[in-house]
Amino acid sequence: MQLSEYFKVISTNDHVLHFELKNFWDKKFTEELGATFFAEFKNAVDSFDKEKFIALADLSGFGVPSNEAKEYIGKGMKYALENNLYKSVEIIPKTISKMGIDQAAKKSVQDDFRVVSKDKSDALRIVEDLKREI
């Protein structure tokens, strides 16, 4: 099991943390790679040195998150918010996946930082608009 099969930072350029979550994060994944995921996500967030940034999260290849996965996703959202995340633009084409991510976001204390799109081109347009705000 390799982390790149489940999580990948695409880039950290121009005040945008672009990453993707993939596959189904079951209990085995979270036990074996959850801490590694969080460490890599934290490093990507830390690369912005507390400057405002936008997260572009591509979840188009992500399965319905397990309860264990929701814990890690919520923990990542909370960490990003504590370190100056401006907005999170999430590409989630499947309604059932969105419901799981919504539950994870509730654990981050607030969820008004999220913008959800079913389409990547729309999400990219939203990111460009948000960059003008920061």
C-alpha positions in Angstrom: 0.0 0.0 0.0 1.5 3.3 -1.1 0.2 6.8 -0.1 0.3 8.0 -3.7 -2.5 5.6 -4.5 -4.7 7.5 -2.0 -3.3 11.1 -1.7 -1.1 13.3 -3.8 -0.1 16.9 -3.6 -0.3 18.2 -7.2 1.2 21.7 -6.5 1.6 24.4 -4.0 1.9 27.4 -6.4 0.4 30.8 -6.5 -1.4 30.6 -3.1 -3.1 27.4 -4.1 -2.6 24.0 -2.5 -3.8 21.6 -5.2 -4.2 18.0 -4.1 -6.2 14.9 -4.8 -7.7 12.2 -2.6 -8.3 8.8 -4.3 -9.7 5.4 -3.8 -11.4 4.1 -0.6 -9.8 5.0 2.7 -10.7 2.0 4.9 -9.6 1.2 8.4 -6.5 -0.5 7.1 -5.5 2.6 5.1 -5.9 4.9 8.1 -4.0 2.5 10.4 -1.1 2.1 8.0 -0.9 5.5 6.2 -3.2 8.0 8.1 -0.3 9.6 10.0 1.8 9.7 6.9 -1.1 11.4 5.0 -1.5 14.0 7.7 2.3 14.7 7.9 2.4 15.3 4.1 -0.7 17.4 4.1 0.7 19.4 7.0 4.0 20.0 5.2 2.0 21.3 2.1 0.0 23.7 4.3 3.1 24.8 6.1 4.8 25.7 2.8 2.6 28.8 2.7 4.2 30.1 5.9 0.8 31.2 7.4 0.0 33.3 4.3 -3.6 33.0 3.0 -4.1 30.2 0.6 -6.8 28.3 -1.3 -7.1 24.6 -1.3 -8.2 22.9 -4.5 -9.2 19.4 -3.5 -9.9 17.0 -6.4 -12.1 14.2 -4.9 -13.4 12.9 -8.2 -11.6 9.6 -7.7 -12.4 9.3 -4.0 -14.7 6.8 -2.6 -17.2 7.3 0.2 -15.1 8.1 3.2 -15.1 5.6 6.1 -15.5 6.9 9.7 -11.8 6.6 10.2 -11.1 8.6 7.0 -13.5 11.3 8.1 -11.4 11.8 11.2 -8.3 12.4 9.2 -10.0 14.6 6.7 -11.6 16.7 9.4 -8.2 16.9 11.2 -6.6 18.1 7.9 -9.4 20.7 7.4 -9.0 22.0 10.9 -5.2 22.3 10.5 -5.5 24.2 7.3 -8.0 26.6 8.8 -5.7 27.2 11.8 -2.9 28.0 9.3 -4.8 30.6 7.2 -6.8 28.6 4.7 -9.0 31.1 2.9 -11.3 28.8 1.0 -11.4 25.2 0.0 -12.7 24.4 -3.5 -13.7 20.8 -3.7 -14.4 18.8 -6.8 -16.9 16.1 -5.7 -19.0 14.7 -8.6 -20.7 12.1 -6.5 -23.5 13.1 -4.0 -22.7 10.2 -1.7 -19.1 11.2 -1.4 -20.1 14.8 -0.8 -22.2 13.7 2.1 -19.2 12.0 3.8 -17.0 15.0 3.2 -19.7 17.3 4.7 -19.7 15.2 7.8 -15.9 15.4 8.1 -16.0 19.2 7.6 -18.4 19.5 10.6 -15.5 18.2 12.8 -13.4 21.2 11.7 -15.6 23.6 13.7 -16.9 25.5 10.7 -17.7 24.7 7.2 -18.4 28.1 5.6 -14.9 27.9 4.1 -16.0 25.3 1.5 -17.1 25.6 -2.1 -18.2 22.4 -3.8 -18.2 21.8 -7.5 -19.1 18.7 -9.5 -16.9 19.9 -12.4 -13.1 20.5 -12.6 -13.3 23.4 -15.1 -15.9 25.2 -12.9 -13.7 24.6 -9.8 -10.7 26.1 -11.6 -12.7 29.2 -12.5 -13.8 29.5 -8.8 -10.1 29.3 -7.7 -9.2 32.1 -10.1 -12.0 34.3 -8.7 -10.9 33.6 -5.1 -7.3 34.4 -5.8 -8.3 37.9 -6.6 -9.8 38.2 -3.1 -6.7 37.3 -1.2 
